[in-house]
Amino acid sequence: MRHDGHTIPGAGGTIRIEGDALAGLVVAAAELVEGARVRRPRRALTVEVTDGRVRVELELAVRYGASLPEVGAGVQSGVADALQRSAGLQVDGVDVSIEELER
């Protein structure tokens, strides 16, 4: 999957956040949601950054018995918040696909 990086220009130079760091941020934020786990993060996650705007696609495994819409919405919200706060990115969307249930 694709993991674009993000460069922030500044008066003292630039700050580069590599794609793998952004992907790690997405996985950490998603897995803070009770019952959610990102499936095979290297293959089930795309982070596309263009001009300071980001779109994320990720596949989840969700614990059996959890409300699938609630977990999905929680992951969307948590990932968007993390990308805005930690990387200064404007989030265009977080597309979540629930691919499996876990016991």
ChimeraX attribute file (.defattr): number of C-alpha atoms within 10 A of each C-alpha:
attribute: neighborCount
match mode: 1-to-1
recipient: residues
	/A:1	13
	/A:2	17
	/A:3	18
	/A:4	18
	/A:5	19
	/A:6	23
	/A:7	14
	/A:8	14
	/A:9	10
	/A:10	8
	/A:11	5
	/A:12	6
	/A:13	8
	/A:14	10
	/A:15	11
	/A:16	12
	/A:17	14
	/A:18	13
	/A:19	18
	/A:20	15
	/A:21	15
	/A:22	22
	/A:23	23
	/A:24	13
	/A:25	16
	/A:26	28
	/A:27	20
	/A:28	16
	/A:29	20
	/A:30	26
	/A:31	16
	/A:32	14
	/A:33	20
	/A:34	14
	/A:35	21
	/A:36	24
	/A:37	23
	/A:38	23
	/A:39	18
	/A:40	12
	/A:41	17
	/A:42	14
	/A:43	11
	/A:44	15
	/A:45	23
	/A:46	22
	/A:47	20
	/A:48	18
	/A:49	22
	/A:50	12
	/A:51	10
	/A:52	14
	/A:53	16
	/A:54	21
	/A:55	17
	/A:56	22
	/A:57	18
	/A:58	26
	/A:59	21
	/A:60	25
	/A:61	18
	/A:62	24
	/A:63	17
	/A:64	12
	/A:65	10
	/A:66	13
	/A:67	11
	/A:68	17
	/A:69	10
	/A:70	12
	/A:71	21
	/A:72	22
	/A:73	15
	/A:74	18
	/A:75	28
	/A:76	22
	/A:77	16
	/A:78	20
	/A:79	25
	/A:80	23
	/A:81	18
	/A:82	19
	/A:83	20
	/A:84	15
	/A:85	11
	/A:86	10
	/A:87	18
	/A:88	14
	/A:89	21
	/A:90	18
	/A:91	18
	/A:92	12
	/A:93	15
	/A:94	22
	/A:95	16
	/A:96	18
	/A:97	14
	/A:98	18
	/A:99	12
	/A:100	13
	/A:101	16
	/A:102	11
	/A:103	7
